[in-house]
């Protein structure tokens, strides 16, 4: 019993030491950035649909957790703006259609942060998962659906079934998205961060229509620049 008590106490003290040491090395950060967001869209006739990137803002809270040496794992909770612009009128309600949406996003990246001069390079990649919250659409002209005029702007929602939306509400796609993200940047003085990122969606977010699955596909993509501060 005495030996078990000593062993338990030793294990508890060692665990506390490791956790406190790990916590002391954890770095929290606040990131703000500008994304150029777009989609890869394929029509139901299997033709590529032309779309263009639009600038959107994002903000996130991250934590760098040391793994070994210069390796870290970094989860980040982000409020991320995305969307696209279409000139061809093949998606959306009309030509020159612009969709702006927001996602709650969680990328988890493996970072390599070797020391360079007075700071560190930041090289990372990893998966992300995101959930669409909604948004707004806009067009330079009024939109006519059937014989009903619905103005030149309205709401966007995410729904797995495209025929369940209110009239005049544009269904962007299914709410859940996932894919990969890569980053390249530099930390100045272990406090300030400048970072480029590229994100590619792997999930087909195109909604079904009633009981019918559609033949096309929509996948998100984007690249951007962010600045950050480490606490």
N, C-alpha and C positions, 0 to 999 in steps of 0.2 A: 504493500500500500504506500509505504514511504517513497519507494522508487517511482511508482506511478505518479505520485503527487509532485515529485521533483521534475519528472519528465513533462507533465502537463504544464507546470509553471514555466519551465524552460521554453516549451513550444509556444506558450502564450506570449512570453516576453519577446521571443524571436519574431513572432508574427506581428506584434505591435511595432517592433523596430523596423521591419520591412515595410509595413504599411505607412508609417510616419515618414520613412525615408523616401518612399515612392511619392507620397503626397507632396513632400517638400520639392521634388523635382518636376512635378506637374506644372505646366504653364497654361493658363487660361488666356484666351485671346478674343478680341472683337474685330470682325472683318466687315468691310463695306466695299462693294464693288459695282462695276458696270458690266452687264452681260450683253452680248449680241446674240439674241435667241432666234431660232428658226425651227423648221420641221423638214423632215424627209417624207414626202407624201406620194403615194402611188394610187392612181385612180382605179375604179373597179374594172376598167378596160385594160389595166396593167400598164398604163402610161405614167411617166414621171410628171408630177404637177410642179410647175414653177412657183417658188415662193422666195421671199427675201427676209433677211434678218432685221430685227428692230432692237434698239437699245432699251434695256430694262435694268432696274436697280435690284440689288440684293444685300441682305445684311445677315450676319451669322455669328453665333457664339461657339468657339472651338475650344478643345482641350488637347494638349500634346502630352501623351503618356509615354514615358521612356520604356523601351523594350530591352535593347542591348546596344551599348556604344552610341553610335550616331543614328540608330534606328528608333522611330517613334510610331505609335498608332494615334491617329487624329480623327475622332468623331466631331462633326460640326452640325449643329442644329441651325437651319437656314430658313429665312423667309425670302423666297426667290421669285423674282419677276421673269416671266417668259412670254412667248408669243411669236407672231409672224405677220408678214404682210403679203398679200396676193394681188398681183396686177392682172392676172389672166381671167379672174372670175370663175375659176374651176373649183375653188373651195370658198367657204363663206357664203354670204348672200349675194354678193355682187363683185364687180371688179374694183380694184383699189381698196379691198377689204383689209382692215387691220384688226387683229385680235391681241388683246393684252390680258394675260392671266397671271395668277400667283399660285405658287406651290409652297407647301411646307416640306422641307427636304432634309434628308439625313445622309450625307456622304461619310464614309469611313475609309480613311486612306492610310497607307503605310508610307511614312516619310523617311527619307535619307537626308540628314542635315550635317554634312561635314563642315568643319570650321574653315572659313576663307577670310583672310584679313581680319577685320574687327567684328565680323559677323559670321553668318552661316548660309551656305547654299541650301535651298529647299527643293527636293525632287520627290514627287510622290504620285501614287496612283492607287485606285481602289474603287469599290462599288458605291452606288448611291441608291436610295429608295426615296420616292417622293409621292405626295398626295395633293391633287389639284383642289384648290379652294374656291375658284370662280374667277370672274373677270368682267371685262367690258369689250364690246366690239364697236367699230366706227367705220363709216363709209362717207366719201365726199358727196354722195347723192342719196336721195330717199330710196328705200327698198320696197319693192312691190312683190308680195307673196300672194299668188292668185290674183284676186281683185282687192286685196287689203293693203293699204299703205301703212308701213310701220316706222316711218321716220328714218333717220340715217345713223342711229346708234341704239344700243341696247345691252342687255346682260348676256354673259356667257356662263354656262354651267358645265360641270362634268357629270356624265352619266353613262353607264355601260349600255343603255338602250336609248338610241337617238330619237325615237318617236315619243318619248315620255316628257319632253321639255314643253314649257309654256310657249304659246305662239309668239314669235319674234325673239325668242331666246335661242342663241346659238349654242349647240352642244359641241364643245371642243374635242371631247373624247372621253375615254374611260378615266376615272380619277387616279388610279395607281400607275406609277411609272417607275422604271428602274433602268440602270445602265452603269456606265463607267465614267470615271473622271480622272484626269491627269493634271498635275500642277508643276510649275517651274517658277522659282522665285528666289528672293534673297532677304534674310533677316539682318537688319542693321542694328548693331549694338545689343542684340538679343531682345530688342524691344519693338522695333518697327519693321513691318513686313511689306514688301512689294511682290506681287505674285500674278503670274499669268495662268489661266486655266482653260482646259478644253473638256467638254462634256458630250457624250454620245449616248442617246437613249437606245435601249435594246428591246423595250416592250412595245408591242403594237397597241396603241391606245385608240385605234379607230372603233367607234361604237357600233354595235349591231343595230338593225332596224327591225323591231318586232322580234319575231322568232328567227329571222334570217341573219346569218353572218355575212358580212360584206366581203368582197374579194380584194378590196384595196388595203392600204396600210398607212398609218401615220406614226412616225417616230420623231422624238424631240432631239435637238442638237443645239450646241451653242459654244461660244468662247468668250473670254472676257479678261478683265484686269481688276484686281482688288488691292486694297491697302488694309493693313491691320496693325493692331497694337497689342502687345503681350503684357499682361498684368504681372 
